[in-house]
Amino acid sequence: MTESAATAPLRYTLTTFPPVLTQAVPGRPSQGRLEIKVFRDPEAVKTTAGCRSITVEVPTGDRPEALTDRPDRIDATYGAPRGRTWHIRKSISHSDRTVFVCTPENPRHEAVFNDTATFTLILDRIPLTGSPSTVSLRITDHSATGSETHTRRSTDLRLTIQRAPDGGS
């Protein structure tokens, strides 16, 4: 599944692996992988976009709309063009969400998104223990274009967890 959202100047696409995420049931564990790709929104911005941070909030815990009740098991990594380094900080201190804060590691503490630059946050080995539902990931970036002041903008990416196939209990 691929979902898209934008904050202008940045655009996000969410791709899930497997393409259809299925809830885990006793005796049949299920894991998923989320890839959130970030790039300059070519429809909204004709110049480069600067970004100081990207925060992704994943609903976790015991609520029905949570992706997992095991946020400690989520592996976080990233993909970026050669020479671009990011730091990912994972916080599981909230009972209802796990927060991933992604910041560029360079002297300016800013990533510049042009026609080709991208950043992909990869959340892997997620135990899909939530109920079948639509889950919203909250994404907030601290970005600007040109001489603009950096501004925090938020958007949601939605994904669906399907009911486990019959015979799974």
HELIX and SHEET records of a PDB file:
HELIX    1   1 PRO A   71  ARG A   73  5                                   3    
SHEET    1   A 5 THR A   2  ALA A   6  0                                        
SHEET    2   A 5 LEU A  10  PHE A  17 -1                                        
SHEET    3   A 5 GLN A  31  ARG A  40 -1                                        
SHEET    4   A 5 THR A 118  PRO A 127 -1                                        
SHEET    5   A 5 ASP A  75  GLY A  79 -1                                        
SHEET    1   B 6 LEU A  21  THR A  22  0                                        
SHEET    2   B 6 THR A 151  GLN A 162  1                                        
SHEET    3   B 6 SER A 133  THR A 145 -1                                        
SHEET    4   B 6 ALA A  49  PRO A  59 -1                                        
SHEET    5   B 6 ARG A  97  PRO A 104 -1                                        
SHEET    6   B 6 TRP A  86  SER A  91 -1                                        
SHEET    1   C 5 LEU A  21  THR A  22  0                                        
SHEET    2   C 5 THR A 151  GLN A 162  1                                        
SHEET    3   C 5 SER A 133  THR A 145 -1                                        
SHEET    4   C 5 ALA A  49  PRO A  59 -1                                        
SHEET    5   C 5 ALA A 111  PHE A 113 -1                                        
END                                                                             
